[in-house]
Amino acid sequence: MTADIAVRPVTGKAELKTFVDIAYRLNSGDPHWVPPLRSDVYELLNRDKNPFYEHATVQLFLAWRGNEPVGRISAHYDHLALEQPADQGMGPGTGNWGMMEAADETVMHALIAAAEDWLRGQDMTRVIAPMSLSVWDEPGLLTKGHDHPPTIMMGHHNAAYQGWIEAAGYSEVKQLLTYRVPIVDGFPKIVNRIVASGERNAKIEIRPIDMNRYDEEAELILSILNRAWSKNWGFVPITDREVQYIKGKLKPVIYPPVNLIAYYEGKPAAFMLAFPDINEALIEMNGSLLPFGWAKLLWKLKRKRWKIGRVPLMGVLPEHQNSRLASQLAFMMIEYIRRWGVGTMDAGIAEVGWILEDNQGMVAIADAIDGDNNRVYSVYEKGL
């Protein structure tokens, strides 16, 4: 560790506040960084509120140069991830770090070294990073797309971090891709024919979430997600407690016409979610709901116009995956989302992802709707 930098575990409320606040200071000069709501960051780190802590062990660190905080990092491991097959990305002995912010390369290397030492002390033998905190939060380091702001629930990082992390001995293990899709003029003819064919198929039904039965609907979607993604790289199951937590967090951004459940022969088969890009509002609020930010955010959540929407999640049950039906349901749902987004919200752009680079089916769907790969999030690994 560099002599003039001290990395110490976070203790007490004052240091937790420093851990949260340093991201706003270090990123204040980046016009494309979107300040998250501080209340959301505190909740992410709250062991009593965030059910992630029920199956994870986490240690936060701050880097100091004298009395000045100059960086932060989280070191953690997910006990459920340790139970996953090693060929799916996580597995026995795999720990993580994330939430890293550093004033310079020397600070970054000191933080990473401290996280690695802590993970070794927890008997971890390998690191997959960054994970901030879990694969369901903000995984990966932004390595392409620094020239525009992220959309809702996506991260943004200093472009220099890539070189600093790779210089610390990390190699890329997986890319997570997002696609920017123009939607005003519709999709190519081949997609329209596939959608029309599905609309003639009496075995297929696609309907919006019923907000009068929101709890039941959200639980159905998350159960499909757990089954649909169970063989994906990096998968960690969402627990029952997390289902209850997630559905509460998502409810304010749910617009039923663009959050869909697909049925085949009367049984649930797939889902697709789309959210308005509330980052348009957060950029103006600098992470605070005070003094009037809460009113501005509420107004924007209820307003009728959004320039950009994000399609963050889709899942098809395993029995239908790798079939023509899977792609047909995907095309139908994204076309229905497009129609409503353009016709009701005046949206012009959809962002789809993230998508695993080797998920050939979803990459092909993104290509078919003329998606442009606008961002890449790289996940790295290193042996300990």
C-alpha positions as CSV (number, residue, x, y, z in Angstrom):
1,M,0.0,0.0,0.0
2,T,1.3,3.4,-0.9
3,A,2.8,5.2,2.2
4,D,0.7,8.4,2.0
5,I,-2.6,6.5,1.7
6,A,-4.4,4.8,4.5
7,V,-7.4,2.5,3.8
8,R,-9.5,1.8,6.8
9,P,-12.9,0.0,7.4
10,V,-15.9,2.3,7.7
11,T,-17.1,2.7,11.2
12,G,-19.9,4.8,12.5
13,K,-22.5,7.1,10.9
14,A,-20.0,9.9,10.2
15,E,-17.8,7.7,8.1
16,L,-20.8,6.1,6.4
17,K,-21.8,9.6,5.4
18,T,-18.3,10.2,4.0
19,F,-18.6,6.9,2.1
20,V,-21.8,8.1,0.5
21,D,-20.8,11.7,-0.1
22,I,-17.4,11.1,-1.7
23,A,-19.1,9.8,-4.9
24,Y,-20.8,13.2,-5.4
25,R,-17.6,15.1,-4.9
26,L,-15.4,13.0,-7.1
27,N,-17.9,12.9,-10.0
28,S,-19.0,16.5,-9.8
29,G,-17.1,17.5,-12.8
30,D,-18.5,14.7,-15.1
31,P,-21.5,16.1,-17.0
32,H,-22.8,12.6,-17.7
33,W,-22.8,11.3,-14.1
34,V,-26.3,11.1,-12.7
35,P,-26.3,11.7,-8.9
36,P,-28.4,9.0,-7.3
37,L,-30.8,9.9,-4.5
38,R,-28.8,9.8,-1.3
39,S,-31.7,8.2,0.4
40,D,-31.5,5.3,-2.1
41,V,-27.7,4.9,-1.5
42,Y,-28.2,4.8,2.3
43,E,-31.0,2.2,1.9
44,L,-28.7,0.1,-0.3
45,L,-26.2,0.1,2.5
46,N,-28.7,-0.4,5.3
47,R,-28.4,-3.8,6.8
48,D,-31.8,-3.6,8.4
49,K,-33.6,-2.6,5.2
50,N,-31.8,-4.3,2.4
51,P,-32.4,-8.0,2.4
52,F,-29.2,-8.6,0.4
53,Y,-27.5,-8.6,3.8
54,E,-29.5,-11.6,4.9
55,H,-27.3,-13.7,2.6
56,A,-24.2,-11.6,2.2
57,T,-21.2,-10.4,4.2
58,V,-20.1,-6.8,3.4
59,Q,-17.3,-4.5,4.5
60,L,-17.0,-0.9,3.4
61,F,-13.6,0.9,3.2
62,L,-12.5,4.5,2.9
63,A,-9.1,5.7,1.6
64,W,-7.5,8.7,3.3
65,R,-4.7,10.9,2.3
66,G,-4.0,12.6,5.6
67,N,-7.4,13.8,6.9
68,E,-8.9,14.0,3.4
69,P,-11.1,11.1,2.1
70,V,-9.9,10.2,-1.4
71,G,-11.7,7.0,-2.3
72,R,-14.1,4.2,-1.3
73,I,-14.8,0.6,-2.0
74,S,-17.0,-2.2,-0.8
75,A,-15.7,-5.8,-0.3
76,H,-18.3,-8.5,0.0
77,Y,-19.4,-12.0,-0.9
78,D,-22.8,-13.5,-1.4
79,H,-23.4,-16.8,0.3
80,L,-26.0,-17.7,-2.3
81,A,-23.4,-16.9,-5.1
82,L,-21.0,-19.3,-3.4
83,E,-23.6,-22.1,-4.0
84,Q,-23.8,-21.5,-7.7
85,P,-22.0,-23.6,-10.3
86,A,-18.5,-22.3,-10.9
87,D,-19.0,-22.4,-14.7
88,Q,-21.8,-19.8,-14.3
89,G,-19.5,-17.1,-13.2
90,M,-19.7,-17.2,-9.4
91,G,-19.4,-20.4,-7.4
92,P,-17.3,-21.5,-4.4
93,G,-14.6,-19.1,-3.2
94,T,-15.8,-16.1,-5.3
95,G,-15.9,-12.7,-3.6
96,N,-16.6,-9.3,-5.0
97,W,-15.8,-5.6,-4.6
98,G,-17.7,-2.6,-5.9
99,M,-18.9,0.9,-5.3
100,M,-15.4,2.0,-6.0
101,E,-14.5,5.7,-6.4
102,A,-10.9,7.0,-6.4
103,A,-9.2,10.3,-6.8
104,D,-6.3,8.8,-8.7
105,E,-4.8,5.4,-9.8
106,T,-2.7,5.1,-6.6
107,V,-5.8,5.4,-4.5
108,M,-7.7,2.9,-6.6
109,H,-4.8,0.3,-6.3
110,A,-4.7,0.9,-2.5
111,L,-8.5,0.3,-2.3
112,I,-8.4,-2.8,-4.4
113,A,-5.5,-4.2,-2.4
114,A,-7.5,-3.7,0.8
115,A,-10.6,-5.3,-0.6
116,E,-8.5,-8.3,-1.8
117,D,-6.8,-8.7,1.6
118,W,-10.2,-8.7,3.3
119,L,-11.6,-11.3,0.9
120,R,-8.6,-13.5,1.4
121,G,-9.3,-13.3,5.2
122,Q,-12.8,-14.5,4.4
123,D,-11.3,-17.6,2.6
124,M,-12.2,-16.3,-0.9
125,T,-9.9,-17.4,-3.7
126,R,-11.1,-15.4,-6.6
127,V,-12.7,-12.0,-7.3
128,I,-15.4,-11.1,-9.8
129,A,-15.8,-7.3,-9.9
130,P,-17.1,-4.7,-9.8
131,M,-20.4,-5.7,-8.3
132,S,-22.2,-2.8,-6.6
133,L,-23.5,-4.6,-4.6
134,S,-25.0,-7.6,-6.3
135,V,-25.6,-8.7,-9.9
136,W,-29.1,-7.4,-9.5
137,D,-27.9,-3.9,-8.6
138,E,-25.2,-2.2,-10.8
139,P,-22.8,-4.9,-12.1
140,G,-19.8,-4.1,-14.2
141,L,-17.6,-1.2,-15.0
142,L,-18.6,1.2,-17.8
143,T,-16.0,0.8,-20.5
144,K,-18.0,2.2,-23.5
145,G,-20.6,5.0,-23.5
146,H,-19.0,7.6,-21.3
147,D,-20.2,10.3,-23.7
148,H,-23.9,10.2,-22.6
149,P,-25.8,9.8,-19.3
150,P,-26.9,6.3,-18.1
151,T,-30.6,5.5,-18.0
152,I,-32.5,4.4,-14.9
153,M,-30.8,1.9,-12.7
154,M,-27.5,1.9,-14.7
155,G,-24.1,3.0,-13.5
156,H,-21.6,5.5,-14.9
157,H,-17.9,5.5,-14.1
158,N,-14.8,7.6,-14.6
159,A,-13.3,6.5,-18.0
160,A,-9.9,6.3,-16.3
161,Y,-11.0,3.5,-14.0
162,Q,-10.7,0.8,-16.7
163,G,-7.0,1.3,-17.1
164,W,-6.4,1.5,-13.3
165,I,-8.3,-1.7,-12.7
166,E,-6.6,-3.6,-15.5
167,A,-3.2,-2.4,-14.2
168,A,-4.1,-4.0,-10.9
169,G,-4.1,-7.4,-12.6
170,Y,-7.7,-7.8,-13.6
171,S,-8.9,-9.3,-16.9
172,E,-12.3,-9.0,-18.5
173,V,-14.5,-12.1,-18.1
174,K,-17.8,-10.8,-19.4
175,Q,-19.4,-7.9,-21.2
176,L,-22.9,-6.6,-20.4
177,L,-24.4,-4.7,-23.3
178,T,-27.1,-2.1,-23.7
179,Y,-28.7,-1.1,-27.0
180,R,-30.1,2.3,-28.0
181,V,-33.2,1.8,-30.2
182,P,-35.0,4.5,-32.2
183,I,-38.7,3.8,-32.0
184,V,-40.6,6.6,-33.6
185,D,-40.7,5.1,-37.1
186,G,-41.3,1.5,-36.0
187,F,-39.3,-1.7,-36.5
188,P,-38.1,-3.4,-39.7
189,K,-40.7,-5.3,-41.9
190,I,-39.5,-8.7,-40.8
191,V,-40.2,-7.8,-37.1
192,N,-43.7,-6.5,-38.1
193,R,-44.5,-9.8,-39.8
194,I,-43.5,-11.8,-36.8
195,V,-45.6,-9.6,-34.6
196,A,-48.6,-9.9,-36.9
197,S,-48.3,-13.7,-37.0
198,G,-48.3,-13.8,-33.2
199,E,-51.4,-11.6,-33.0
200,R,-53.2,-14.1,-35.2
201,N,-52.2,-17.0,-32.9
202,A,-55.0,-17.7,-30.5
203,K,-52.6,-19.5,-28.2
204,I,-50.8,-16.3,-27.4
205,E,-52.1,-13.7,-25.0
206,I,-50.1,-10.6,-23.9
207,R,-51.5,-8.3,-21.2
208,P,-50.4,-5.5,-19.0
209,I,-49.8,-5.8,-15.3
210,D,-53.0,-5.5,-13.3
211,M,-52.2,-2.9,-10.7
212,N,-55.3,-4.0,-8.7
213,R,-53.4,-7.2,-8.1
214,Y,-50.0,-5.7,-8.1
215,D,-48.4,-7.9,-5.4
216,E,-49.6,-11.1,-7.1
217,E,-48.4,-9.8,-10.5
218,A,-45.0,-8.7,-9.3
219,E,-44.5,-12.0,-7.6
220,L,-45.4,-13.9,-10.8
221,I,-42.9,-11.8,-12.8
222,L,-40.1,-12.3,-10.3
223,S,-40.8,-16.1,-10.2
224,I,-40.5,-16.2,-14.0
225,L,-37.3,-14.2,-13.8
226,N,-35.7,-16.6,-11.3
227,R,-36.5,-19.6,-13.6
228,A,-35.7,-17.8,-16.8
229,W,-32.3,-16.6,-15.7
230,S,-31.3,-19.6,-13.6
231,K,-28.6,-20.8,-16.2
232,N,-27.3,-17.3,-17.0
233,W,-23.8,-16.3,-16.2
234,G,-23.6,-14.6,-12.8
235,F,-27.0,-15.7,-11.7
236,V,-27.9,-15.5,-8.0
237,P,-31.5,-16.4,-7.1
238,I,-33.8,-13.6,-5.8
239,T,-35.0,-14.7,-2.3
240,D,-38.6,-14.5,-1.1
241,R,-37.6,-11.5,1.1
242,E,-36.0,-9.8,-1.9
243,V,-39.1,-10.3,-3.9
244,Q,-41.1,-8.4,-1.3
245,Y,-38.5,-5.7,-1.2
246,I,-38.1,-5.3,-5.0
247,K,-41.8,-5.1,-5.8
248,G,-42.1,-2.2,-3.3
249,K,-39.2,-0.4,-4.9
250,L,-40.5,-0.9,-8.5
251,K,-44.1,0.1,-7.9
252,P,-43.6,3.9,-8.3
253,V,-42.1,3.5,-11.8
254,I,-44.6,0.9,-13.1
255,Y,-46.8,2.0,-16.0
256,P,-49.0,-1.0,-16.7
257,P,-49.2,-0.6,-20.5
258,V,-45.4,-1.2,-20.8
259,N,-45.0,-3.9,-18.2
260,L,-46.3,-7.0,-19.8
261,I,-46.9,-10.7,-19.1
262,A,-47.2,-13.2,-22.0
263,Y,-49.2,-16.4,-21.9
264,Y,-49.1,-19.4,-24.1
265,E,-51.9,-21.8,-24.1
266,G,-53.3,-20.1,-21.0
267,K,-50.1,-20.4,-18.9
268,P,-47.6,-17.7,-18.1
269,A,-44.6,-18.0,-20.5
270,A,-42.7,-14.7,-20.4
271,F,-42.6,-11.1,-19.2
272,M,-41.0,-7.8,-20.2
273,L,-40.6,-4.7,-18.1
274,A,-40.1,-1.1,-19.3
275,F,-39.5,2.0,-17.1
276,P,-39.5,5.7,-17.9
277,D,-36.0,7.1,-17.6
278,I,-36.3,9.1,-14.3
279,N,-32.7,10.0,-14.6
280,E,-34.0,12.9,-16.6
281,A,-35.3,14.2,-13.3
282,L,-32.4,13.1,-11.0
283,I,-29.8,15.0,-13.0
284,E,-31.5,18.2,-11.9
285,M,-31.7,17.2,-8.2
286,N,-28.1,16.4,-7.3
287,G,-29.1,13.4,-5.2
288,S,-31.4,15.3,-2.8
289,L,-35.1,15.4,-2.4
290,L,-34.9,18.6,-0.4
291,P,-36.2,21.2,-0.3
292,F,-38.5,20.7,-3.3
293,G,-36.9,17.7,-5.1
294,W,-39.6,15.3,-3.9
295,A,-42.3,17.4,-5.5
296,K,-40.3,17.6,-8.8
297,L,-39.7,13.8,-8.8
298,L,-43.4,13.1,-8.1
299,W,-44.5,15.4,-10.9
300,K,-42.1,13.8,-13.3
301,L,-43.2,10.3,-12.3
302,K,-46.8,11.2,-13.0
303,R,-46.3,13.3,-16.1
304,K,-47.3,12.1,-19.5
305,R,-44.1,12.6,-21.5
306,W,-40.7,10.8,-21.4
307,K,-38.0,11.1,-24.0
308,I,-36.4,7.8,-23.2
309,G,-37.6,4.5,-21.8
310,R,-35.5,1.5,-20.7
311,V,-36.4,-2.1,-21.1
312,P,-34.2,-3.6,-18.3
313,L,-35.6,-7.1,-18.0
314,M,-37.2,-9.8,-20.0
315,G,-37.6,-13.5,-19.1
316,V,-38.9,-16.5,-21.0
317,L,-39.5,-19.7,-19.1
318,P,-36.9,-22.4,-19.7
319,E,-39.4,-24.7,-21.6
320,H,-39.8,-22.0,-24.3
321,Q,-36.3,-20.8,-24.5
322,N,-34.3,-21.3,-27.8
323,S,-37.6,-21.6,-29.7
324,R,-39.4,-19.5,-32.3
325,L,-42.0,-18.7,-29.7
326,A,-39.5,-17.1,-27.4
327,S,-38.3,-14.6,-30.0
328,Q,-41.9,-14.0,-31.2
329,L,-43.1,-13.2,-27.7
330,A,-40.1,-10.8,-27.3
331,F,-40.8,-9.0,-30.6
332,M,-44.5,-8.7,-29.7
333,M,-43.9,-7.3,-26.2
334,I,-41.3,-4.8,-27.4
335,E,-43.6,-3.7,-30.2
336,Y,-46.5,-3.2,-27.8
337,I,-44.2,-1.2,-25.6
338,R,-43.0,0.9,-28.6
339,R,-46.6,1.7,-29.7
340,W,-47.6,2.9,-26.3
341,G,-44.4,4.8,-25.7
342,V,-44.6,6.7,-29.0
343,G,-48.4,7.2,-29.0
344,T,-48.9,8.1,-25.4
345,M,-45.6,9.3,-24.0
346,D,-44.0,10.9,-27.1
347,A,-40.9,8.7,-26.4
348,G,-38.3,8.6,-29.2
349,I,-35.7,6.2,-27.8
350,A,-35.7,2.9,-26.0
351,E,-32.7,1.4,-24.3
352,V,-32.6,-2.4,-24.1
353,G,-30.4,-4.1,-21.6
354,W,-28.2,-5.0,-20.1
355,I,-27.7,-8.2,-22.2
356,L,-25.0,-10.7,-21.7
357,E,-22.6,-10.6,-24.7
358,D,-23.0,-14.3,-25.3
359,N,-26.8,-14.3,-25.0
360,Q,-27.2,-14.9,-28.7
361,G,-31.0,-14.9,-28.7
362,M,-31.3,-11.4,-27.1
363,V,-28.4,-10.0,-29.0
364,A,-30.1,-11.1,-32.3
365,I,-33.4,-9.5,-31.1
366,A,-31.5,-6.2,-30.4
367,D,-29.9,-6.3,-33.8
368,A,-33.3,-7.1,-35.5
369,I,-34.9,-4.0,-34.1
370,D,-31.9,-1.9,-35.3
371,G,-30.4,-1.5,-31.8
372,D,-27.1,0.3,-31.6
373,N,-24.7,-1.0,-28.9
374,N,-24.3,2.3,-27.0
375,R,-22.8,1.1,-23.7
376,V,-20.6,-1.8,-22.5
377,Y,-20.2,-2.7,-18.8
378,S,-17.2,-5.0,-18.3
379,V,-16.9,-7.5,-15.5
380,Y,-13.4,-8.5,-14.4
381,E,-11.9,-11.4,-12.6
382,K,-8.6,-12.1,-10.7
383,G,-7.3,-15.0,-8.6
384,L,-6.4,-14.3,-5.0
